[in-house]
Amino acid sequence: MSHLLMIESWVGAMSTLLPRAIREAGHRFSFLTRDLHHYLRSAPGSGVHPLLAADNVLTAETNDVAGLMTHVERLHDVLGFDGVISSCDYYLSTVARVAAHLGLPGPAPDAVERAYRKDLTRQALRAAGVPGPQFALARTWPEVAAAAADLGYPLVVKPVDLCAGMHVRKVANEGELREAFLALDGFPVNARQQSRIPVVLLEELLTGPEVSVETVTFDSVTHVVGITDKSVVGQPWFVESGHMFPADLPADLAAAATDTAVAAIKELGLDHTVAHTEIKITADGPRLVEVNPRPAGNQITELVRRVTGIDLPMAYAQLAVGQRPRLEPSDTGASSAAISFLLPPEAGVIAEVPGVDEVGFAPDVVDYAFKPAGYRVGDPTSNNAYLGHVMVVDRAGFGARRRAEGLLAGVSVRYMDAAPLGGVRPGGSVSRNHEASA
C-alpha cells in the first residue's frame, strides 16, 4: 500500500472521484491544504467529506513553493510518501516540483508548467508546428488593442492561468475587447489567493465541433483512451453544457484529432500523467484548444469509466506512485454515456427546480443532482455556474447525449418571487448516483 500526499484538490466532482480512486487502487493518502474551510464550505452532498477520509489532514501555506518544499521534507521524514498528487490546476506545477524535489515519480515540472499556462502552450506548439489558432500575447491595453487589430475581429480573449472557462469570451469589436480587458485587469488574484499572470491571450476564433481526447502517457508512450464529444453554449461565453463518451465521429476525423493531441503532448514534454486535450474540428482540420495535464473534470472520467471500465483518476494515482496504470477496457454493457448540465438563465436565488422528480424516475439515469432552494446563482458565464446535471447511459448506441438533453429539457428554474424559467441547455441537493446494471 503506497502513501500519497495530496496537495490541494478541486471542490467539485474530482474531490470525490480522486480520493475514491486512490482507496480503490489499494493506496492511502494524506491531504495538505492552506485552507481546510475552502473544502468544508463546498462539501459535495451529505455525509463525511471525501477529503476527510485522508489518513492525515494537514495545513501549510501551499502558495509559498519554497517554504512548502522545506515543510514537505519534514513531513516526508515522518510520514513517508510514495507520490504527490493534485486535481487542481492551480497546484499541478507545485506538485510536480515537490515530487521532483523528493525524488518521487511524476511528470517534469517544466512540462507541466508549459501545459498549464496557455501562453507557454501556444508558444511551444507553434514552434513545433502543431496546428492551433493564430494568436498574440499582450499585457497593456495599447498592446492588446494593437494585437487585436492585427489578428482581426471576431476573436477570443483568454487569461493564461485560469480554468473552467473563466473570463474566456468572444469579442466582435474594440469596445467589447476593452470590456473584456478591464474585467481581467480587475481580477488579479484567483480563487486560491494566488497572484495571476497579467498576460492576455488573443486568439483567432475557431469554428466547428469541440471534442476532447483523453490520454494516459507513461514511459514516453501516449495511450489514447478515447474521444469525448463536448457541447458549448452561451455566446459570447464558452460554457460547457454537456459531454458524451465516446464521440460519434467519422474514423478519419477521430484519427486526426487523436494525432493532434498526441503530437501536442509529445511536444510539451509531458510524461507519466493523464491528460485531457481539447480540440476544435474546423473546416481546415483539428486545431488545438488546450492541453490539461490531469484527468478531465465535469465527470468526463465517469463517462469513460461507465463505457470502458477504465478509471482515469485511478490511473492518475497509479502513475503518481510509479505504477503502470490499468488501461484494459472491459465490457460494461454501455455503448455511450452522457452528462448534461443545467445552467441558470440569469442570476438570482433559487426557489425551486421543477421537473427533478421526473429525471430521478428515468430508468437510464445513473446519476443526477440539482441545487437546493435558497442557493444563490450568478450569471452563466463559466463552468462554475452549473445548477445541476443528469447523467445517462445508452446500451444500444450513441443516443446518450440526445437522451440526457431531452431529460434536462423538462427541468426549469424558479427564482424567488419569479415565474419558472427554462435553464440554459444544449440544443447538498436532490441527487442520486448508482451503477448502471449490465
N, C-alpha and C positions, 0 to 999 in steps of 0.2 A: 504494500500500500504506500503510494507516494504522497507527499505533503506539498500542496500548492500554496503559494502566497498570492491571494487575490488583492490587487491594489485598485480600489475603487471599482465601480460597476455602473451599468445603466440602472435606471429605476423602472424601466418598462419590462416587457416580456423576458428579456435576456437575464434580468435579475433573478428570475425563477429557473429558466432553462439551463443556464450555465452551472449553478450550484447542483441542480439535479443531475446534470450530465457528469459532473466530477464525481459525485457519490456513486452513480451507477457504473462508472468506469472502475470503481474499486479504490478510489482515492479519497483524500480528505483535504480540507483547505482551512487556512486562517485568512481573515478578512481585515484589511488595513484601510482606514479612511481618515480624512481630515475632519469629517462632519457626519457622524452617525445619524443625526437627526434629519439630514438630507434624504436618507433612505426610509426612515421611520415615518416621515411625513407623507411618503408616497408608497406606503405598503400595498402590494398588489393583492387585493382581496382580503378575506378574513383569515384567521389563523396565524401561526408563527411566521414572521417574515423569513423568507428563504435564506437571507444573508446571516440570520442569527442561528442557522444550522452549522455555522463555522465552528471549528474546534476552539478558535480564539477570535475575539473581536478586539481589534487594536486601533489606536488612534495615533496619528502623527501628521505633520504638515507635508502632505503629498505633493504640494505645488512647489516646494523647495527641493529640487532634484539632488543638489549636492548634499544638503543635510539629510535627505532621505537615504542616500547611499550609506552614510555612516550609521544611521538608525537601523536600517535593514541588516547591515553587517552584524550588529549586536543581536538582533532578533534571530538571525541565521545561526549564530553560535549557540543559542539556547534551544531554538525550536527545530532547526534543521529543515531547510526547504529543498525540494527536488525540482521546483519550477516556479515561474512567476507568470501571472495571467491577469488580464482585464478585458472586459467587454466594452469599455467606454473609450470612444475615440480620443478624448482629451488626455488620456493616460497611456495610450498604446506605445508612444515613443519612450515614455518614462519606464514602462515595464520592460521594454527591450533593453534599455540602458542598465536597469537593475539586474536583469538576468545576465547580461554580458559581464557586469561588474562582479557578480558572484560566481561566474563560470558555469552557469546553468544553461540548458537548451533554450533556443529562441531565434527569431529572425534577426538579421543585422540591424542595429539601431538606425543607421543612416538610410537603409532601405525602407524601414517603417516610416521614417520622417518624410521621405520622398513621396510615399503613397498617401500619407495622411494629409499633407499640405498640398492643396490643389495647384498652387503656383509652381511648386517644385515638380509635381507630376507633369504638368503641361510642358515645362521646360525640358525635362528628361525625355519625354516621349516624342516631342517634336524633333529633338536631336537624333533620336533613334528611328524616326520615320514611321512611328505607329500612328495610324490615322485618327485625327481628332479635329475639333473646330479651329478656325482661325481665332487667335486670342491676343490680348495685350494685358500688361500689368502696369498699374499706376498707383500713386499714393495721394497726391494733392488733387484738388478739384480741377485746376487748369490741366494737369496731366491726364486726368480721367476724361475730361471733355475733349481734349485733343485726340486721345486714343480712340474714343468712340467715333469721332468724326472720320478717322482713318478707316476703322472697321466698317462703318456704315450701320444704319438702323434698319430693322429692329435688331437688338442684341440682348444678351443675357448678362446681368450683373450678379457677381457672386463674392462672398467673403472667401478667403482661402483657408479658414481654420474653424468653421462652424459645421454643424451637422443637422440632420433632419430637415433639410431644405430651408433652414432659417435664413432670411434675407436674400434668398435667391429669387430673382424676378426678371421678367421680360420688360424691356423699356423700348418705346417706339420713337422717342424724341429726346431732346436735351432737357426739357422740363421734367420728364419722368426720370431721366438719368440723375438729375440734380436731387430729386426727392429720394431716390434710392441711395445716392451717395451720402446724403445727410443722415438717413436712417442708420447706415453702417457707421458713420462717423460718431453717432450718438450712442453706439453700443460697444464701448471699449473693453468690456470685461465679460467673459462668458459665464454660464450658469455655475461653473466651479470656481469662480473668482480668479480666473487666470487672465492676465492681460492679453488682448488679442493682437495679432499681427496686422498693422494698418495698411494692408495691401489690398487693392480692389482688382478682381479678375473680371475682365470684359471678354465675352465670347460671342462668336458667330452663333446665331440662333439655328439649332439643328431641328429639322422636322422629320417626323416618322415615328413608328412604334418604338417603345423603350423596353429593353429586356435587361436582365442581369445574369451573369454567368457565375455559378457557384463552383469554387475550386478548392482543392487541397494540394499544397506544394510541400514536398519533402525530398531530401536528397537530390535537389535541383531538378526534380521532375514534377510538373503540374498535372494533376489528375482532375479532369472535368467531371463533376458530379451531375450537372445538368443546367438547363437554362430556365429562368423564371420570366413569365410574362408580367409586365407592370402596367397599371392604369394610372395616368397622371391627369389631374383636373385643376381648375381654379385659376385660370389666367387672370392677372399677369404672374401669379404664383405657380409653383410647380409642386403640387401636393400629391403624394401617392395615395390613391383611393382604393387600391386593391392589387392583388397578385395571384397568379396561377402557376402551378408547377405540375408537369413540365409545360413550357411554352409550346403552343401549336404553331410551329414554324416549318416551312419547307426545308428539306435537308441541306440545300446549298446555303441558305441564309443562316441556318444553325451552325454550319461548319465555319462560315465566315466570321460569325460573332465569336465563336469559341477561339478561333485562331487569333482574333484581335485581342481578346482577354489574355490568352496565354502569352502572346508577344509582350503585352504591357507588363505583366507580372515578371517576365524574364528581364526586361529592360530596366525595371525598377530595382531589380536585385533581390526580390522577395523569395524567401525560402523558409521552410519549417513553419508554415502558417496556413490558415484558412483565409480565403479572400472572396469578396463579393464585388464583382466588377460590373458597373452599369454602362450600357451601350445603347446608342440610338441607331436604328436601322434606317438610314436615309436612302434617298434615290440613288446616291453615289456609293452606297455600301455602308458597312458598320463604321460608326465613329465613336471613339471612347469618350464617355462622360466622366467617370472617376473610378478609382480602384480603392476599395476599403479593405485594409489588411486585418480583417476579423470576420467572424460569421455574420451573415445578413441579419438585420433587425426586422421589425414588423412581422414576426413569426414566420418568415420565409423558411427558416430552418425546420419549423414544424410541418410545413407543406412538403418539404423534401423528405422528412422522416416518414410521413404518412404514406407517401407514394413509393419510396425506395427502401425504407428501413434504415437508411444511413443517417446517423446522428451527428450533424456537423458541430454542435457545441461539444460533444464528446470527443470528436476528432481533434478539436482545438485544444482540449485539456490533455489529450494523449500526446500531442506534439509538444506541449509545454513541459512535459516531464521526459521528453526524449523517446517516447514510444512510437512505434509505427501505427498509424491510425487504422481503424477498421472501416474499410470502404466498400465491402462486398454488398451489393444490393440483395434484398430479399423480397419475396412475393408477399405484399401487404394486402392484396385484393383491391387496391385503389389504382385507378388509371390516371386520375388527376385530382388535385386538391387546390382549393382557392380560399382566399380571405378577402372580404370586402369591408371597408371602413366607413362608418358614419361620421360625417363632418358637419359642424354647425353651419346653418345658413347665415348666421350673424352672431355677434357677441350677445351674452345675456346670462340669465340664471335659469337653469332647467327646473320646470315644474313637473314634467312627465315625459316619458319616451313611449308613446303609444305604438303598439304593434310588436312589442318584445315577446309577449306570450306566444304569438303565432310562430315566431322564429324558434323559440325553445321547443315547440312540439314537432318541428320538422324532423323526420327520421334520418335525413342525410347530414344534419348539422352535428358536427363533432365538438364545436367549441363556440361560445358566444359570450359577450359581456358588454354591458352598457352602463354609462354613468348614472348615478342616482339623482333623485330630486334634490335641489339645493346646490348642485355643482355649478360653479361659475365658469363659463366658457368664453374664450376670446375669439377673435376673427380667424377664419380658416386660411391662414397664410403659410402654414408649415405642417409637417407631420406630427407636431406636438399638439395639434388641435383636435385629435380624434375624440369622439363621444362614445365610440363602441365599435364592435366588429362582429361579424359572423363568419365562421369557417365551415366549409362543406367538403365532402369527398364525392367523387363520381367513380363508380366501379366499371363503367362501360366505355368511357372515352374522355374527350376534352370538354365536357359540359359543366365542370365545376365552377368556372368563372361566371358563366351565364346564370347558373343557379344561385350563387351567392349574391350576385347583383339583384336578381329577382326577389330574393327574400328581403334584402335590405330596402327594396323599393316600397315595401309595406310598413316600414318604420318611419316615424316622423318625430319631430321635436316640438314640445310645447313649453314655452318660456313662462315665467311668472307674469301674470296679467296680460297674456297674449294668446292668440289662437294658435293651433298646431301649424308648424311649418315643416315642409319637407327638408330633410338634411341634404347636404351636398354629396352626391354619389356619382359613380361612373355610369355612363350610358345612361372595492367595496360595494359593488353594484350587482345588478341582476346578471347572473352568469351561469355557465355550465361548461364542463370540459370532460370528455370521455374518449376512450379509444374507439376507433371505428372497428366493428367486428368484421372478420374476414368473410 
